[in-house]
Amino acid sequence: MWLTDIELCNGSLLKDCHIFKEDLDVNIIRMVCIGSKEVIEEQFSKMPWGNRHRFVFFQNEDMNGKVNVMNIKNYTIRESITSR
């Protein structure tokens, strides 16, 4: 598994986040934890520029939620120690 630290434009830091994506299964939307570093990086893409309706879904020890990609300043992806 991969953990991601997300730095927001306002200076806030979301640490040790698991990143999720929406998966449509017979008219039911469910959240699936992403296990690939490349797919996680795709979630942070700001292309096309100005895409204000794209969100990164996350969960860490304290909270779960979503953040608009336009509010993300930086992110760091690293392998979880427990998954080695």
KERO-596863 format. One record per atom (N, C-alpha, C, O, CB): x, y, z. Coordinates in steps of 0.02 Angstrom, whole numbers, padded with zeros to 5 digits, always signed. Glycine has a CB too. Example, Ala and Ser with C-alpha at 12.3 -4.5 7.8 and 13.67 -1.06 7.14 Angstrom:
! KERO-596863
+00660-00284+00390
+00615-00225+00390
+00660-00165+00390
+00712-00166+00423
+00565-00224+00452
+00642-00112+00354
+00684-00053+00357
+00645+00002+00394
+00670+00057+00402
+00704-00030+00286
This chain:
! KERO-596863
+00042-00059+00000
+00000+00000+00000
+00044+00062+00000
+00102+00061+00020
-00047+00000+00061
+00014+00116-00023
+00049+00179-00028
+00015+00230+00018
-00046+00231+00025
+00050+00205-00101
+00056+00273+00049
+00031+00327+00090
+00050+00393+00056
+00103+00398+00025
+00060+00324+00163
+00007+00442+00063
+00017+00506+00030
+00010+00563+00080
-00038+00564+00119
-00031+00516-00028
+00057+00609+00080
+00051+00671+00118
+00030+00725+00069
+00059+00732+00015
+00120+00691+00155
-00022+00762+00086
-00051+00812+00041
-00044+00881+00074
-00069+00892+00129
-00125+00797+00025
-00009+00926+00040
-00003+00995+00064
-00053+01038+00025
-00052+01040-00036
+00070+01023+00055
-00097+01072+00062
-00147+01114+00031
-00120+01185+00020
-00071+01205+00052
-00211+01116+00073
-00152+01222-00023
-00131+01291-00038
-00133+01337+00023
-00096+01386+00025
-00175+01320-00093
-00176+01321+00072
-00180+01363+00132
-00129+01344+00185
-00129+01372+00240
-00250+01359+00161
-00084+01296+00169
-00032+01276+00215
-00049+01215+00257
-00005+01188+00292
-00017+01332+00260
-00111+01191+00256
-00130+01131+00293
-00095+01070+00264
-00079+01068+00205
-00206+01122+00292
-00084+01020+00307
-00051+00959+00285
-00093+00899+00307
-00108+00891+00366
+00020+00954+00314
-00111+00858+00259
-00147+00796+00272
-00095+00740+00267
-00069+00727+00213
-00207+00785+00222
-00080+00707+00323
-00026+00657+00324
-00053+00586+00322
-00108+00572+00346
+00017+00666+00387
-00013+00542+00293
-00026+00470+00292
-00094+00452+00264
-00131+00413+00295
-00020+00442+00362
-00111+00479+00207
-00176+00468+00176
-00174+00409+00128
-00126+00400+00090
-00199+00530+00139
-00226+00369+00130
-00240+00321+00078
-00284+00356+00027
-00329+00393+00046
-00274+00255+00106
-00270+00346-00037
-00307+00380-00091
-00356+00331-00121
-00340+00273-00134
-00259+00408-00145
-00417+00356-00133
-00472+00314-00159
-00496+00341-00225
-00485+00399-00242
-00529+00311-00109
-00530+00298-00263
-00564+00321-00324
-00634+00292-00324
-00648+00241-00292
-00525+00299-00387
-00678+00325-00361
-00747+00302-00367
-00750+00245-00418
-00717+00247-00470
-00794+00359-00389
-00788+00194-00401
-00797+00137-00445
-00872+00125-00452
-00907+00116-00403
-00760+00073-00418
-00896+00124-00514
-00967+00113-00527
-00979+00039-00536
-00950+00008-00580
-00991+00153-00589
-01023+00011-00494
-01039-00060-00497
-01114-00068-00497
-01146-00063-00445
-01006-00099-00437
-01143-00080-00555
-01215-00090-00564
-01255-00035-00529
-01294-00047-00483
-01237-00159-00536
-01243+00027-00551
-01277+00086-00526
-01263+00103-00453
-01298+00143-00423
-01350+00078-00535
-01212+00072-00424
-01191+00088-00356
-01120+00114-00359
-01075+00080-00384
-01197+00025-00308
-01110+00173-00332
-01042+00202-00330
-01011+00182-00264
-01038+00195-00211
-01043+00279-00339
-00952+00151-00269
-00916+00133-00208
-00845+00159-00213
-00819+00171-00268
-00916+00056-00197
-00814+00169-00156
-00746+00195-00154
-00698+00136-00148
-00708+00091-00107
-00737+00245-00095
-00645+00137-00189
-00596+00084-00191
-00527+00114-00177
-00507+00162-00208
-00596+00047-00260
-00491+00084-00129
-00424+00107-00112
-00377+00091-00171
-00378+00035-00196
-00398+00075-00046
-00337+00139-00191
-00292+00131-00247
-00227+00099-00223
-00196+00123-00176
-00279+00198-00282
-00205+00046-00256
-00144+00011-00237
-00085+00023-00282
-00032-00006-00272
-00158-00062-00234
-00093+00065-00333
-00040+00078-00381
-00017+00151-00376
-00058+00197-00377
-00065+00063-00453
+00048+00160-00371
+00076+00228-00366
+00058+00269-00428
+00044+00329-00423
+00152+00226-00357
+00060+00239-00487
+00046+00274-00549
-00027+00298-00551
-00041+00354-00573
+00060+00229-00609
-00073+00257-00528
-00144+00276-00527
-00156+00331-00476
-00197+00376-00487
-00189+00215-00511
-00120+00328-00419
-00126+00382-00369
-00104+00448-00400
-00137+00499-00392
-00083+00366-00306
-00048+00447-00436
-00024+00509-00467
-00074+00537-00518
-00080+00598-00524
+00043+00496-00502
-00109+00493-00552
-00161+00516-00599
-00216+00554-00564
-00245+00601-00592
-00191+00456-00636
-00232+00536-00502
-00285+00569-00464
-00268+00642-00449
-00313+00683-00441
-00299+00532-00400
-00203+00658-00446
-00181+00725-00430
-00172+00769-00491
-00153+00828-00484
-00116+00722-00391
-00184+00743-00550
-00175+00781-00612
-00221+00842-00614
-00280+00837-00599
-00187+00736-00673
-00193+00898-00633
-00232+00960-00640
-00248+00974-00713
-00271+01028-00730
-00195+01019-00609
-00236+00925-00755
-00252+00932-00827
-00324+00910-00838
-00342+00859-00809
-00203+00891-00871
-00365+00941-00876
-00349+01005-00907
-00345+01060-00855
-00378+01057-00802
-00401+01023-00961
-00306+01110-00869
-00296+01165-00822
-00363+01197-00804
-00406+01206-00846
-00248+01219-00851
-00371+01212-00740
-00431+01245-00717
-00489+01198-00703
-00546+01220-00695
-00453+01294-00767
-00475+01134-00699
-00528+01085-00686
-00549+01091-00613
-00518+01060-00569
-00504+01013-00703
-00600+01130-00600
-00621+01143-00531
-00670+01091-00503
-00693+01097-00446
-00653+01211-00527
-00687+01041-00542
-00736+00992-00520
-00705+00923-00509
-00741+00873-00506
-00793+00987-00571
-00639+00920-00504
-00605+00857-00494
-00580+00853-00422
-00549+00900-00397
-00545+00850-00544
-00594+00797-00390
-00577+00789-00320
-00531+00730-00309
-00532+00681-00347
-00640+00781-00278
-00489+00734-00257
-00450+00678-00233
-00483+00655-00169
-00491+00694-00122
-00374+00699-00222
-00503+00592-00167
-00535+00563-00109
-00481+00530-00066
-00438+00494-00091
-00590+00510-00130
-00483+00543+00000
-00430+00518+00044
-00459+00494+00110
-00516+00510+00128
-00378+00573+00057
-00418+00455+00146
-00434+00435+00214
-00369+00427+00251
-00321+00396+00227
-00476+00368+00215
-00366+00456+00312
-00309+00444+00356
-00337+00425+00425
-00397+00412+00432
-00263+00507+00360
-00294+00423+00474
-00315+00401+00541
-00368+00446+00572
-00409+00424+00612
-00256+00396+00586
-00367+00511+00554
-00411+00559+00585
-00475+00575+00547
-00525+00593+00577
-00374+00622+00596
-00473+00567+00481
-00531+00589+00441
-00532+00556+00373
-00483+00526+00351
-00532+00665+00433
-00589+00561+00341
-00593+00544+00270
-00633+00599+00236
-00675+00632+00267
-00627+00474+00259
-00618+00609+00172
-00651+00663+00137
-00625+00670+00067
-00598+00623+00038
-00642+00728+00174
-00634+00729+00039
-00610+00743-00028
-00584+00814-00029
-00606+00858+00008
-00666+00733-00080
-00536+00825-00075
-00507+00891-00083
-00503+00905-00158
-00485+00861-00197
-00437+00897-00049
-00520+00966-00177
-00517+00986-00247
-00444+00990-00269
-00403+01017-00233
-00554+01053-00258
-00428+00964-00328
-00359+00964-00352
-00331+01035-00357
-00270+01044-00351
-00354+00929-00419
-00373+01084-00368
-00349+01152-00374
-00326+01180-00306
-00292+01232-00304
-00404+01197-00403
-00345+01148-00251
-00324+01169-00184
-00262+01132-00159
-00241+01143-00102
-00381+01159-00135
-00232+01090-00201
-00173+01051-00181
-00111+01086-00207
-00104+01098-00267
-00178+00979-00207
-00065+01102-00161
-00002+01134-00179
+00051+01082-00197
+00088+01090-00245
+00022+01179-00122
+00054+01028-00157
+00105+00978-00166
+00082+00913-00135
+00037+00912-00093
+00173+01001-00135
+00113+00858-00156
+00098+00793-00125
+00159+00749-00130
+00201+00756-00174
+00037+00760-00160
+00164+00702-00082
+00219+00654-00080
+00189+00585-00071
+00150+00573-00025
+00270+00672-00024
+00209+00538-00114
+00185+00469-00110
+00244+00426-00087
+00299+00431-00113
+00156+00444-00179
+00231+00383-00037
+00282+00337-00013
+00251+00270+00004
+00191+00265+00017
+00319+00366+00048
+00292+00219+00002
+00267+00151+00017
+00258+00144+00093
+00300+00166+00132
+00316+00097-00010
+00203+00113+00112
+00189+00101+00182
+00238+00049+00209
+00253+00000+00176
+00116+00077+00192
+00263+00061+00269
+00311+00015+00300
+00279-00054+00310
+00313-00105+00301
+00335+00043+00368
+00216-00056+00327
+00182-00119+00341
+00170-00160+00278
+00155-00220+00282
+00116-00107+00376
+00175-00130+00219
+00162-00168+00157
+00225-00199+00128
+00222-00234+00078
+00130-00123+00106
+00282-00188+00159
+00345-00216+00133
+00354-00287+00155
+00404-00318+00138
+00404-00175+00156
